[in-house]
C-alpha cells in the first residue's frame, strides 16, 4: 500500500508542477496543451483503477497503461521543449519526476508478477 501512496503522491506533485508550466503555453499550441492536460488526468485515473481492482491481470494492465501514458507525457513535453515553449531546465526537472514515477510503476509490476 505504501508504493501506491508514493505513486499517487509523486504523480500529483508532477501534475501540479506541469500545470504551472501550462499557463505559459501560447494559444497556437492549444492541442498540445489539451493533450498534456488530458494525459495527466488519465494518469490519476489509472492509479485509482490500479488501487481498486483486485484481479492481478487487470492491475498489471493498468500499470502498463500508466507507463504508456507516462511515455506520451514525456513525448509531449519533449515536443514543447523542441518548440521552445519550456526551458531545458524545466524539461529536465519534469523528466526526472516522470522517471521516478516510472521506476515506482515498474517496481509494482515486478511485485505483481512475483505474487
NORBELTA-V372965 format. One record per residue. N is the residue number from 0. SS is DSSP state (helix for helix, strand for strand, loop for the rest). PHI is phi in degrees with one decimal (* if undefined). Layout:
BEGIN
N/SS/PHI + N/SS/PHI
END
This chain:
BEGIN
0/loop/* + 1/helix/-63.6 + 2/helix/-66.5 + 3/helix/-61.4 + 4/helix/-64.8 + 5/helix/-63.5 + 6/helix/-63.4 + 7/helix/-66.0 + 8/helix/-63.1 + 9/helix/-64.7 + 10/helix/-66.3 + 11/helix/-63.5 + 12/helix/-63.2 + 13/helix/-64.2 + 14/helix/-63.0 + 15/helix/-61.7 + 16/helix/-67.7 + 17/helix/-66.4 + 18/helix/-59.8 + 19/helix/-65.6 + 20/helix/-79.5 + 21/helix/-66.3 + 22/loop/-60.8 + 23/loop/-88.2 + 24/loop/-71.7 + 25/loop/-71.5 + 26/helix/-65.4 + 27/helix/-70.2 + 28/helix/-109.6 + 29/helix/-63.0 + 30/helix/-64.7 + 31/helix/-61.4 + 32/helix/-62.7 + 33/helix/-65.3 + 34/helix/-64.3 + 35/helix/-64.0 + 36/helix/-61.2 + 37/helix/-61.0 + 38/helix/-62.9 + 39/helix/-63.4 + 40/helix/-72.2 + 41/helix/-68.6 + 42/helix/-60.6 + 43/helix/-63.2 + 44/helix/-59.9 + 45/helix/-66.4 + 46/helix/-66.7 + 47/helix/-64.7 + 48/helix/-62.3 + 49/helix/-62.2 + 50/helix/-66.9 + 51/helix/-81.4 + 52/loop/-68.7 + 53/loop/-105.2 + 54/loop/-78.1 + 55/helix/-58.8 + 56/helix/-63.9 + 57/helix/-70.0 + 58/helix/-61.6 + 59/helix/-64.9 + 60/helix/-62.7 + 61/helix/-61.0 + 62/helix/-67.0 + 63/helix/-66.8 + 64/helix/-63.9 + 65/helix/-61.2 + 66/helix/-65.6 + 67/helix/-63.4 + 68/helix/-63.9 + 69/helix/-64.0 + 70/helix/-64.4 + 71/helix/-67.2 + 72/helix/-61.8 + 73/helix/-61.5 + 74/helix/-63.4 + 75/helix/-61.3 + 76/helix/-72.7 + 77/helix/-64.8 + 78/helix/-62.9 + 79/helix/-62.1 + 80/helix/-66.6 + 81/helix/-62.9 + 82/loop/-86.0 + 83/loop/61.9 + 84/loop/-84.8 + 85/loop/-119.1 + 86/loop/-79.8 + 87/helix/-62.5 + 88/helix/-63.1 + 89/helix/-66.7 + 90/helix/-61.6 + 91/helix/-66.7 + 92/helix/-69.6 + 93/helix/-66.9 + 94/helix/-61.5 + 95/helix/-65.0 + 96/helix/-60.1 + 97/helix/-64.3 + 98/helix/-61.9 + 99/helix/-63.5 + 100/helix/-63.8 + 101/helix/-62.7 + 102/helix/-61.8 + 103/helix/-63.2 + 104/helix/-63.6 + 105/helix/-64.8 + 106/helix/-63.1 + 107/helix/-66.4 + 108/helix/-62.8 + 109/helix/-61.3 + 110/helix/-67.1 + 111/helix/-65.3 + 112/helix/-75.1 + 113/helix/-70.5 + 114/loop/-70.5
END
